[in-house]
């Protein structure tokens, strides 16, 4: 009887070890394994190899568990039930529950140790594993259950920020990176109506005043029609020639090759375009080949780090595009320009400042807002006598 008891205990211990290793397989953090493997840990490399082939490992577990439970039940099942009674049930339950908890809690220790024998066992049981793979192939075809999705990484980022593992601004930037493949050039561009184009046939002396007062450093150059873009010119190149006395030369002589992109070009692809072509400005065209606006490297970077605003961005009569449905405008910008931008019909001939003062009936508090005609006006910067900067959102 003692030999049967020892055999039964052996089955219990072996079953517990299998349960512990199985739990450690599903709990073992694959990201930490990759980091450890990159640092030269041989155990981590083997664990990673086994972890990234889950079906083969699971099939090995099934074979081993089936063998242990079958042999155990045949050899000691009936006798153990009669001897251990209800206490035996508790022992066999503990052989599953306790090891699984240990395997889950200490997976980063348990699994690397178990990975070596597991790999050899999967090779030894290869023919049986292959049969399982053939049988299960119709229902297991597809992505690995251990693959990390974009949504999971985003969730881990939020959790890391809430727990203080990473900084909030770092988490925000990671979230923004994932949004780049959902934002198009059309969403980020400055519409044609608000962009500055230069006629390439004009002499420098004809546009010298414009060059000096220009709010941007790069401009699309056209000939005949603004849909016929012949290049991009840099403000400093024109300045240099004006200073050198070349006032009779044409603007087109200083134009560099223009980067043309469709409205549908995604932000992450556009960022690579700017890097590869060493450009900072692109002309955006519609499906029909018509110029609809311009988009700059800064526009893409703002999607990553947030708004980059300087004093020129909110100068009078200038609108700063934040997104397709949001802008920042100087208080002296005309309501008519806002209507052009959003294709709205706010009835007023006044400036944004004058319009809001009339509606509020006073100088508003900072961040005070007003909703009218499908637009929400946020007073972002307020001086003692006027509203200096307004954020406008189309709802």
C-alpha positions as CSV (number, residue, x, y, z in Angstrom):
1,X,0.0,0.0,0.0
2,X,2.9,2.3,0.7
3,X,4.1,2.0,-2.8
4,X,0.7,3.0,-4.1
5,X,0.6,6.0,-1.8
6,X,4.1,7.1,-3.0
7,X,3.0,6.6,-6.6
8,X,-0.2,8.6,-6.0
9,X,1.9,11.4,-4.4
10,X,4.2,11.3,-7.4
11,X,1.3,11.8,-9.7
12,X,0.0,14.7,-7.6
13,X,3.5,16.4,-7.6
14,X,4.0,15.9,-11.3
15,X,0.5,17.2,-12.1
16,X,1.2,20.2,-9.8
17,X,4.5,20.9,-11.6
18,X,2.8,20.8,-15.0
19,X,0.0,23.1,-13.7
20,X,2.7,25.5,-12.4
21,X,4.6,25.6,-15.6
22,X,1.4,25.9,-17.7
23,X,0.3,28.9,-15.6
24,X,3.8,30.5,-16.0
25,X,3.6,30.1,-19.8
26,X,0.5,32.3,-20.0
27,X,1.8,34.8,-17.4
28,X,5.4,35.2,-18.6
29,X,5.8,38.8,-19.9
30,X,7.1,38.5,-23.4
31,X,8.3,42.1,-23.5
32,X,10.5,41.5,-20.4
33,X,11.7,38.3,-22.1
34,X,12.8,40.3,-25.2
35,X,14.6,42.9,-23.1
36,X,16.4,40.1,-21.1
37,X,17.3,38.3,-24.4
38,X,18.7,41.5,-25.8
39,X,20.9,41.8,-22.8
40,X,22.4,38.4,-23.4
41,X,20.4,36.1,-21.1
42,X,20.5,32.6,-22.6
43,X,17.6,31.4,-20.4
44,X,15.5,34.3,-21.6
45,X,16.3,33.5,-25.3
46,X,15.2,29.9,-24.9
47,X,12.1,31.1,-22.9
48,X,11.3,33.6,-25.7
49,X,11.7,30.9,-28.4
50,X,9.3,28.6,-26.6
51,X,6.9,31.5,-25.7
52,X,6.6,32.6,-29.3
53,X,5.5,29.1,-30.4
54,X,2.6,28.7,-28.1
55,X,0.7,26.0,-29.9
56,X,3.6,23.6,-29.9
57,X,4.1,24.2,-26.2
58,X,0.4,23.9,-25.4
59,X,0.2,20.6,-27.4
60,X,3.2,19.3,-25.4
61,X,1.3,20.2,-22.2
62,X,-1.8,18.4,-23.4
63,X,0.1,15.3,-24.2
64,X,1.9,15.3,-20.8
65,X,-1.2,16.1,-18.8
66,X,-3.2,13.5,-20.5
67,X,-0.5,10.9,-20.0
68,X,-0.1,11.8,-16.3
69,X,-3.8,11.9,-15.6
70,X,-4.5,8.7,-17.5
71,X,-1.7,6.7,-15.9
72,X,-2.5,8.1,-12.5
73,X,-6.2,7.3,-12.8
74,X,-5.5,3.7,-14.0
75,X,-2.8,3.0,-11.4
76,X,-4.0,4.7,-8.3
77,X,-7.4,6.3,-9.0
78,X,-9.7,3.7,-7.4
79,X,-7.4,2.9,-4.5
80,X,-6.7,6.6,-3.7
81,X,-10.4,7.3,-3.7
82,X,-11.1,4.6,-1.1
83,X,-8.1,5.5,1.1
84,X,-8.0,9.3,1.1
85,X,-11.8,9.9,1.0
86,X,-12.7,13.6,1.2
87,X,-9.2,14.6,2.3
88,X,-7.9,13.2,-0.9
89,X,-10.1,15.5,-2.9
90,X,-8.6,18.4,-1.0
91,X,-5.0,17.2,-1.8
92,X,-5.8,16.8,-5.5
93,X,-7.5,20.2,-5.7
94,X,-4.5,21.9,-4.0
95,X,-2.3,20.1,-6.6
96,X,-3.9,22.3,-9.2
97,X,-4.8,25.6,-7.4
98,X,-1.6,26.2,-5.4
99,X,0.9,25.4,-8.2
100,X,-1.0,27.6,-10.7
101,X,-0.9,30.5,-8.3
102,X,2.8,30.0,-7.8
103,X,3.4,29.7,-11.6
104,X,1.5,32.9,-12.3
105,X,3.1,34.9,-9.5
106,X,6.7,33.8,-10.2
107,X,6.4,33.2,-13.9
108,X,9.6,35.3,-14.7
109,X,11.5,32.7,-12.6
110,X,9.6,29.5,-13.2
111,X,9.2,29.7,-17.0
112,X,12.9,30.4,-18.0
113,X,13.8,27.3,-15.8
114,X,11.1,25.2,-17.4
115,X,11.8,26.4,-21.0
116,X,14.8,24.2,-21.6
117,X,13.1,20.8,-20.8
118,X,10.0,22.0,-22.5
119,X,11.9,22.7,-25.7
120,X,13.4,19.2,-25.6
121,X,10.1,17.6,-24.8
122,X,8.4,19.3,-27.7
123,X,11.1,18.0,-30.0
124,X,10.8,14.5,-28.5
125,X,7.0,14.5,-28.8
126,X,7.3,16.2,-32.3
127,X,5.3,13.5,-34.2
128,X,2.4,13.8,-31.7
129,X,2.5,17.6,-31.7
130,X,2.4,17.6,-35.5
131,X,-0.8,15.5,-35.4
132,X,-2.4,18.1,-33.0
133,X,-1.3,20.9,-35.3
134,X,-2.9,19.3,-38.4
135,X,-6.1,18.7,-36.5
136,X,-6.3,22.2,-35.0
137,X,-5.1,24.1,-38.0
138,X,-8.6,25.0,-39.4
139,X,-9.5,26.8,-36.1
140,X,-6.0,28.2,-35.1
141,X,-5.1,29.9,-38.4
142,X,-4.5,33.6,-37.8
143,X,-2.7,35.9,-35.6
144,X,-0.9,34.5,-32.5
145,X,-2.8,35.1,-29.3
146,X,0.4,36.4,-27.8
147,X,0.8,39.2,-30.4
148,X,0.5,42.7,-28.8
149,X,-2.0,45.0,-30.5
150,X,-1.9,48.8,-30.9
151,X,-4.9,49.0,-28.5
152,X,-3.0,47.0,-25.9
153,X,0.1,49.1,-26.1
154,X,-2.1,52.3,-25.8
155,X,-3.8,50.8,-22.7
156,X,-0.4,49.9,-21.1
157,X,0.7,53.4,-21.8
158,X,-2.3,54.8,-19.9
159,X,-1.8,52.4,-17.0
160,X,1.9,53.3,-16.9
161,X,1.1,57.0,-16.7
162,X,-1.5,56.5,-14.0
163,X,0.9,54.4,-11.9
164,X,3.8,56.8,-12.5
165,X,6.0,54.4,-14.5
166,X,6.1,56.8,-17.4
167,X,5.6,60.6,-17.5
168,X,2.1,61.9,-18.5
169,X,3.6,63.8,-21.4
170,X,5.4,60.7,-22.6
171,X,2.2,58.7,-22.5
172,X,0.4,61.5,-24.4
173,X,3.0,61.4,-27.1
174,X,2.8,57.6,-27.5
175,X,-1.0,57.9,-27.9
176,X,-0.5,60.6,-30.5
177,X,1.9,58.4,-32.5
178,X,-0.8,55.8,-32.9
179,X,-3.2,58.5,-34.3
180,X,-0.8,59.4,-37.1
181,X,-2.2,56.7,-39.3
182,X,-5.7,58.1,-38.9
183,X,-4.9,61.7,-39.8
184,X,-4.5,62.8,-43.4
185,X,-2.8,65.7,-45.1
186,X,-6.2,67.1,-45.8
187,X,-6.9,67.2,-42.0
188,X,-3.7,69.0,-41.2
189,X,-3.3,71.4,-44.2
190,X,-3.7,75.1,-44.3
191,X,-6.5,75.6,-46.9
192,X,-5.5,77.4,-50.1
193,X,-7.5,80.4,-49.2
194,X,-5.2,81.1,-46.2
195,X,-1.9,80.1,-47.8
196,X,0.5,82.4,-49.5
197,X,1.5,81.6,-53.1
198,X,4.0,83.6,-55.2
199,X,3.7,84.2,-58.9
200,X,7.0,82.9,-60.4
201,X,6.9,85.3,-63.3
202,X,7.2,88.3,-61.1
203,X,10.5,90.1,-60.6
204,X,11.9,90.3,-57.0
205,X,11.5,94.1,-57.0
206,X,7.7,93.6,-57.5
207,X,7.4,91.4,-54.4
208,X,10.1,92.8,-52.2
209,X,7.6,94.3,-49.8
210,X,5.7,91.0,-49.5
211,X,9.0,89.2,-48.8
212,X,9.8,91.5,-45.9
213,X,6.4,91.3,-44.2
214,X,5.8,87.6,-45.0
215,X,4.6,85.5,-42.0
216,X,6.2,82.3,-43.3
217,X,9.6,81.2,-44.6
218,X,8.6,79.0,-47.5
219,X,6.1,79.6,-50.4
220,X,4.7,77.6,-53.3
221,X,5.6,79.2,-56.6
222,X,3.1,79.0,-59.5
223,X,3.0,80.1,-63.1
224,X,-0.2,81.3,-64.8
225,X,-2.5,79.6,-62.3
226,X,-2.2,78.6,-58.7
227,X,-2.9,75.0,-59.7
228,X,0.3,75.0,-61.8
229,X,2.9,74.8,-59.1
230,X,6.5,75.0,-60.4
231,X,8.4,74.8,-57.1
232,X,8.9,76.0,-53.5
233,X,10.9,79.1,-52.8
234,X,12.6,80.0,-49.5
235,X,12.3,83.5,-48.0
236,X,16.1,83.6,-47.2
237,X,17.0,82.9,-50.8
238,X,14.9,85.8,-52.0
239,X,16.3,88.1,-49.2
240,X,19.9,87.2,-50.2
241,X,19.3,88.1,-53.8
242,X,17.5,91.4,-52.9
243,X,20.4,92.4,-50.8
244,X,22.8,91.4,-53.6
245,X,20.9,93.7,-56.0
246,X,19.3,91.2,-58.2
247,X,15.9,92.9,-58.2
248,X,15.2,92.2,-61.8
249,X,15.4,88.4,-61.6
250,X,12.3,86.3,-61.6
251,X,11.1,84.5,-58.5
252,X,10.9,81.2,-60.5
253,X,14.7,81.2,-60.8
254,X,15.0,80.4,-57.1
255,X,12.3,77.8,-56.9
256,X,13.2,74.3,-55.7
257,X,11.4,71.2,-56.6
258,X,8.0,71.1,-55.0
259,X,6.7,68.2,-52.9
260,X,3.2,67.4,-54.0
261,X,1.0,65.1,-51.9
262,X,-2.7,64.0,-52.2
263,X,-5.2,65.0,-49.5
264,X,-5.5,61.3,-48.5
265,X,-1.7,61.0,-47.6
266,X,-1.5,59.7,-44.0
267,X,0.5,61.7,-41.5
268,X,3.0,58.9,-40.7
269,X,3.7,58.5,-44.4
270,X,3.9,62.2,-44.8
271,X,6.5,62.4,-42.0
272,X,8.7,59.9,-43.9
273,X,8.2,61.9,-47.1
274,X,9.6,65.0,-45.4
275,X,12.6,63.1,-44.0
276,X,13.4,61.4,-47.3
277,X,13.0,64.5,-49.5
278,X,14.6,66.8,-46.8
279,X,11.6,69.1,-47.3
280,X,9.6,71.2,-44.8
281,X,6.6,72.1,-47.0
282,X,4.3,70.1,-49.3
283,X,1.5,71.2,-51.6
284,X,-1.7,69.3,-51.1
285,X,-3.8,68.4,-54.2
286,X,-7.3,67.0,-54.6
287,X,-8.3,63.8,-56.4
288,X,-8.7,66.0,-59.5
289,X,-5.2,67.4,-59.3
290,X,-6.3,70.9,-58.1
291,X,-4.2,72.6,-55.3
292,X,-6.3,72.7,-52.1
293,X,-3.8,73.8,-49.6
294,X,-0.3,73.4,-48.1
295,X,1.0,71.2,-45.2
296,X,4.3,71.6,-43.4
297,X,6.6,69.5,-41.3
298,X,5.6,71.5,-38.3
299,X,1.9,70.5,-38.8
300,X,2.9,66.8,-38.5
301,X,5.1,67.5,-35.5
302,X,2.2,69.3,-33.8
303,X,0.2,66.1,-34.1
304,X,2.9,64.5,-32.0
305,X,3.8,67.1,-29.4
306,X,0.8,69.4,-29.5
307,X,0.5,73.0,-30.8
308,X,3.7,74.9,-31.5
309,X,2.6,78.5,-31.4
310,X,4.7,81.6,-31.8
311,X,3.8,85.2,-32.2
312,X,3.4,84.9,-35.9
313,X,0.9,82.1,-35.7
314,X,-1.8,84.3,-34.3
315,X,-0.9,87.6,-36.0
316,X,-3.8,89.8,-37.2
317,X,-5.7,88.4,-40.2
318,X,-4.1,85.0,-39.8
319,X,-5.7,81.7,-38.8
320,X,-3.7,78.9,-37.3
321,X,-5.1,75.5,-38.2
322,X,-5.1,73.0,-35.3
323,X,-7.3,70.3,-37.0
324,X,-10.0,70.0,-39.5
325,X,-12.5,71.3,-37.0
326,X,-10.4,73.6,-34.8
327,X,-8.5,76.8,-35.4
328,X,-6.8,79.5,-33.4
329,X,-7.4,83.1,-34.6
330,X,-6.2,86.5,-33.6
331,X,-8.9,88.8,-32.2
332,X,-8.5,91.1,-35.2
333,X,-9.3,88.3,-37.7
334,X,-12.5,88.9,-39.6
335,X,-15.5,86.7,-39.0
336,X,-15.8,86.4,-42.8
337,X,-12.4,84.5,-42.8
338,X,-13.7,82.1,-40.1
339,X,-16.8,81.5,-42.3
340,X,-14.5,80.7,-45.3
341,X,-12.4,78.3,-43.3
342,X,-15.3,76.3,-41.8
343,X,-17.9,76.9,-44.6
344,X,-20.2,78.5,-42.0
345,X,-22.6,81.4,-42.0
346,X,-22.0,83.5,-38.9
347,X,-23.7,86.8,-39.8
348,X,-21.2,89.6,-38.9
349,X,-18.9,92.0,-40.6
350,X,-16.9,92.5,-37.5
351,X,-13.6,91.1,-36.3
352,X,-13.7,88.1,-34.0
353,X,-12.9,90.4,-31.1
354,X,-15.7,92.8,-32.0
355,X,-18.2,90.0,-32.6
356,X,-17.5,88.3,-29.2
357,X,-17.5,91.6,-27.2
358,X,-20.9,92.3,-28.7
359,X,-22.2,88.8,-27.8
360,X,-20.6,88.6,-24.3
361,X,-21.6,92.3,-23.6
362,X,-18.3,92.6,-21.7
363,X,-14.6,91.7,-21.7
364,X,-14.9,87.9,-21.1
365,X,-12.9,86.0,-18.6
366,X,-10.0,83.9,-19.8
367,X,-11.3,80.5,-21.2
368,X,-14.9,81.8,-21.2
369,X,-16.7,80.3,-24.2
370,X,-19.6,81.1,-26.5
371,X,-21.5,78.7,-28.8
372,X,-23.2,80.1,-31.9
373,X,-24.1,78.8,-35.4
374,X,-22.3,75.5,-34.9
375,X,-19.1,77.1,-33.6
376,X,-17.7,77.3,-30.1
377,X,-15.5,80.4,-29.4
378,X,-13.0,80.0,-26.5
379,X,-11.4,83.3,-25.3
380,X,-7.8,82.0,-24.8
381,X,-6.0,85.3,-24.3
382,X,-7.8,88.3,-23.0
383,X,-6.2,91.8,-22.5
384,X,-7.6,94.7,-20.5
385,X,-9.5,96.1,-23.5
386,X,-9.8,93.3,-26.1
387,X,-9.7,89.6,-26.8
388,X,-6.3,88.8,-28.2
389,X,-6.6,85.1,-29.1
390,X,-9.5,82.8,-29.7
391,X,-9.8,79.1,-30.2
392,X,-12.7,78.2,-32.5
393,X,-14.1,74.7,-32.7
394,X,-16.7,73.5,-35.2
395,X,-19.2,71.1,-33.6
